[in-house]
Amino acid sequence: MKFEREKQGLTQAALARVAWLNSSELSKMERGRTVPYEEQARRIAAALGWEGSLEELFEPIDAGEAGV
């Protein structure tokens, strides 16, 4: 999710606002400390224009893959 957000030039605050979340919730999700509820995941995916699976969007990526 963080990779997609940054790829689109969005800040955490901007994405949180569009997805109807607070920034601290989104930050915890990006760090893998919390898992979004299905409705939260759908709102985030919609805000990012994500067309893949929700699982794929929230799957952690290795640091080496982020630059690919």
Secondary structure by P-SEA (a helix, b strand, c coil): caaaaaaacccaaaaaaaacccaaaaaaaaaccccccaaaaaaaaaaacccccccccccccccccccc
